[in-house]
Amino acid sequence: MSFFSAGKTFILVTLHVIYGQPKQRIPELKAIAEWLAEWAKQINELNNNHNLITLGDFNIDREGDELYKAFISTGLSVPKDLQGLPRTIFKTDGPKDVTFYDQIAWFNKDGNVPAISLKYNRGGNFDFTKTALKSLNLSTKELSYRISDHFPLWVEFDVRE
């Protein structure tokens, strides 16, 4: 999906990495990272106001694990605002249990990797469990079947110079 605003093109790539065993996910994550890096280089050669942003369920277990390293291996960057945020509606015991399943990422200027031409402002997650379908008095498991077991992530950019 792409759209145009204030002289800038946004290209959003949504992906869902197969769950499976962690070792099975590493080659897929590396291939995705390589594909995205090549695509970003190609579109930036055409116009430096093109912005490739990837988002979706990458089924990354933890920041810094082999899955995460494969994901960022070509320069994809996850904003600090999103790191450490809960990704699932099922409660965890603390920061060490925060999963990195869902991501929003783009390339920053590091070596040959192109940067986006947008100014990142902030990002976060949305805990819909506090408001969605409250009148139905659903359990967390029931709510996960009706809406999702993942919190939506969001980011905000400024397109003005």
Rosetta blueprint (number, residue, H / E / L):
1 M L
2 S E
3 F E
4 F E
5 S E
6 A L
7 G L
8 K E
9 T E
10 F E
11 I E
12 L E
13 V E
14 T E
15 L E
16 H E
17 V L
18 I L
19 Y L
20 G L
21 Q L
22 P H
23 K H
24 Q H
25 R H
26 I H
27 P H
28 E H
29 L H
30 K H
31 A H
32 I H
33 A H
34 E H
35 W H
36 L H
37 A H
38 E H
39 W H
40 A H
41 K H
42 Q H
43 I H
44 N H
45 E H
46 L H
47 N L
48 N L
49 N L
50 H E
51 N E
52 L E
53 I E
54 T E
55 L E
56 G E
57 D E
58 F E
59 N E
60 I E
61 D L
62 R L
63 E L
64 G L
65 D L
66 E H
67 L H
68 Y H
69 K H
70 A H
71 F H
72 I L
73 S L
74 T L
75 G L
76 L E
77 S E
78 V L
79 P L
80 K H
81 D H
82 L H
83 Q L
84 G L
85 L L
86 P L
87 R L
88 T E
89 I L
90 F L
91 K L
92 T L
93 D L
94 G L
95 P H
96 K H
97 D H
98 V L
99 T L
100 F E
101 Y E
102 D E
103 Q E
104 I E
105 A E
106 W E
107 F E
108 N L
109 K L
110 D E
111 G L
112 N L
113 V E
114 P L
115 A L
116 I L
117 S L
118 L L
119 K E
120 Y E
121 N E
122 R E
123 G E
124 G E
125 N E
126 F L
127 D L
128 F H
129 T H
130 K H
131 T L
132 A L
133 L L
134 K H
135 S H
136 L H
137 N L
138 L L
139 S L
140 T H
141 K H
142 E H
143 L H
144 S H
145 Y H
146 R H
147 I L
148 S L
149 D L
150 H E
151 F L
152 P L
153 L E
154 W E
155 V E
156 E E
157 F E
158 D E
159 V L
160 R L
161 E L
